Amino acid sequence: QVRLVESGGGLVQAGGSLRLSCAASGRIFSIYVMGWYRQAPGKQRELVAVITSGGSTDYQDSVKGRFTISRDNAKNTVYLQMNSLKPEDTAVYYCNAEHRGLGVYSWGQGTQVTVSS
């Protein structure tokens, strides 16, 4: 499995921005599908954004136009740029790495994002 370490969470006012980072171990990061998920208290974990090995992206409707997922394969890192943050974006954000052919499905430990109104 892949070791994932998230960073960049914190407390921000509504309308502000944060950039999350997720650093992955290993030498074949570029072939993984990387995703950012979030889990708010009392709610199920949900997909926020995903980026494929080819760089295609997809987003949850509620974050389209505000969040941007990107990856730097040379640094084994995936990012989530979050702009125009809203209180409802408050959650623990998790990084995920997946490669079905290799049986890879790994999670990071999570990073807390809190948006105050």
One Martini backbone bead per residue (centre of mass of N, CA, C, O) as a GRO file, in nm:
protein
  117
    1GLN     BB    1   0.103   0.032   0.005
    2VAL     BB    2   0.029   0.375   0.054
    3ARG     BB    3   0.172   0.660   0.181
    4LEU     BB    4  -0.019   0.927   0.336
    5VAL     BB    5   0.029   1.296   0.369
    6GLU     BB    6  -0.133   1.551   0.514
    7SER     BB    7  -0.174   1.913   0.451
    8GLY     BB    8  -0.314   2.257   0.527
    9GLY     BB    9  -0.491   2.287   0.741
   10GLY     BB   10  -0.761   2.486   0.909
   11LEU     BB   11  -0.845   2.818   0.993
   12VAL     BB   12  -1.117   2.996   0.827
   13GLN     BB   13  -1.279   3.227   0.668
   14ALA     BB   14  -1.520   3.317   0.494
   15GLY     BB   15  -1.376   3.336   0.160
   16GLY     BB   16  -1.136   3.181   0.184
   17SER     BB   17  -0.812   3.005   0.176
   18LEU     BB   18  -0.680   2.675   0.081
   19ARG     BB   19  -0.398   2.433   0.079
   20LEU     BB   20  -0.374   2.107   0.002
   21SER     BB   21  -0.162   1.828   0.087
   22CYS     BB   22  -0.026   1.513  -0.068
   23ALA     BB   23   0.204   1.275   0.028
   24ALA     BB   24   0.374   1.012  -0.141
   25SER     BB   25   0.483   0.707  -0.164
   26GLY     BB   26   0.699   0.604  -0.390
   27ARG     BB   27   0.752   0.543  -0.766
   28ILE     BB   28   0.420   0.524  -0.883
   29PHE     BB   29   0.229   0.777  -0.860
   30SER     BB   30   0.139   0.842  -1.162
   31ILE     BB   31  -0.080   0.586  -1.171
   32TYR     BB   32  -0.265   0.717  -0.981
   33VAL     BB   33  -0.562   0.771  -0.835
   34MET     BB   34  -0.663   1.084  -0.703
   35GLY     BB   35  -0.821   1.183  -0.389
   36TRP     BB   36  -1.070   1.390  -0.235
   37TYR     BB   37  -1.206   1.384   0.088
   38ARG     BB   38  -1.496   1.416   0.317
   39GLN     BB   39  -1.583   1.461   0.683
   40ALA     BB   40  -1.848   1.527   0.864
   41PRO     BB   41  -2.022   1.547   1.128
   42GLY     BB   42  -2.252   1.283   1.090
   43LYS     BB   43  -2.119   1.202   0.816
   44GLN     BB   44  -2.033   1.095   0.522
   45ARG     BB   45  -1.806   1.015   0.312
   46GLU     BB   46  -1.687   1.233   0.044
   47LEU     BB   47  -1.643   1.330  -0.270
   48VAL     BB   48  -1.464   1.605  -0.416
   49ALA     BB   49  -1.196   1.500  -0.581
   50VAL     BB   50  -1.041   1.402  -0.902
   51ILE     BB   51  -0.734   1.243  -1.040
   52THR     BB   52  -0.575   1.120  -1.293
   53SER     BB   53  -0.299   1.008  -1.457
   54GLY     BB   54  -0.385   1.211  -1.707
   55GLY     BB   55  -0.547   1.473  -1.555
   56SER     BB   56  -0.822   1.419  -1.499
   57THR     BB   57  -1.125   1.579  -1.377
   58ASP     BB   58  -1.339   1.587  -1.077
   59TYR     BB   59  -1.649   1.712  -0.917
   60GLN     BB   60  -1.829   1.826  -0.690
   61ASP     BB   61  -2.080   2.042  -0.725
   62SER     BB   62  -2.023   2.227  -0.461
   63VAL     BB   63  -1.703   2.293  -0.581
   64LYS     BB   64  -1.742   2.411  -0.836
   65GLY     BB   65  -1.522   2.687  -0.900
   66ARG     BB   66  -1.343   2.659  -0.612
   67PHE     BB   67  -1.195   2.393  -0.674
   68THR     BB   68  -0.853   2.246  -0.714
   69ILE     BB   69  -0.701   1.981  -0.873
   70SER     BB   70  -0.361   1.852  -0.838
   71ARG     BB   71  -0.038   1.740  -0.982
   72ASP     BB   72   0.303   1.622  -0.881
   73ASN     BB   73   0.500   1.370  -0.986
   74ALA     BB   74   0.788   1.466  -0.892
   75LYS     BB   75   0.656   1.497  -0.576
   76ASN     BB   76   0.425   1.307  -0.492
   77THR     BB   77   0.173   1.525  -0.533
   78VAL     BB   78  -0.137   1.646  -0.406
   79TYR     BB   79  -0.388   1.898  -0.462
   80LEU     BB   80  -0.607   2.149  -0.284
   81GLN     BB   81  -0.771   2.420  -0.400
   82MET     BB   82  -0.942   2.654  -0.179
   83ASN     BB   83  -1.208   2.864  -0.251
   84SER     BB   84  -1.460   3.021  -0.122
   85LEU     BB   85  -1.524   2.947   0.158
   86LYS     BB   86  -1.746   2.750   0.358
   87PRO     BB   87  -1.891   2.624   0.632
   88GLU     BB   88  -1.974   2.351   0.470
   89ASP     BB   89  -1.655   2.269   0.439
   90THR     BB   90  -1.645   2.149   0.702
   91ALA     BB   91  -1.378   1.910   0.764
   92VAL     BB   92  -1.232   1.612   0.701
   93TYR     BB   93  -0.951   1.562   0.496
   94TYR     BB   94  -0.888   1.314   0.242
   95CYS     BB   95  -0.658   1.100   0.103
   96ASN     BB   96  -0.644   0.912  -0.214
   97ALA     BB   97  -0.529   0.592  -0.342
   98GLU     BB   98  -0.559   0.435  -0.677
   99HIS     BB   99  -0.518   0.080  -0.808
  100ARG     BB  100  -0.671  -0.186  -0.927
  101GLY     BB  101  -0.446  -0.367  -1.054
  102LEU     BB  102  -0.269  -0.339  -0.766
  103GLY     BB  103  -0.453  -0.302  -0.507
  104VAL     BB  104  -0.486   0.008  -0.449
  105TYR     BB  105  -0.603   0.145  -0.118
  106SER     BB  106  -0.547   0.460   0.021
  107TRP     BB  107  -0.503   0.648   0.330
  108GLY     BB  108  -0.503   0.908   0.512
  109GLN     BB  109  -0.537   1.087   0.825
  110GLY     BB  110  -0.602   1.376   0.791
  111THR     BB  111  -0.749   1.717   0.766
  112GLN     BB  112  -0.850   2.003   0.916
  113VAL     BB  113  -1.142   2.200   0.822
  114THR     BB  114  -1.228   2.540   0.918
  115VAL     BB  115  -1.524   2.744   0.871
  116SER     BB  116  -1.603   3.064   0.941
  117SER     BB  117  -1.877   3.310   0.966
   0.00000   0.00000   0.00000
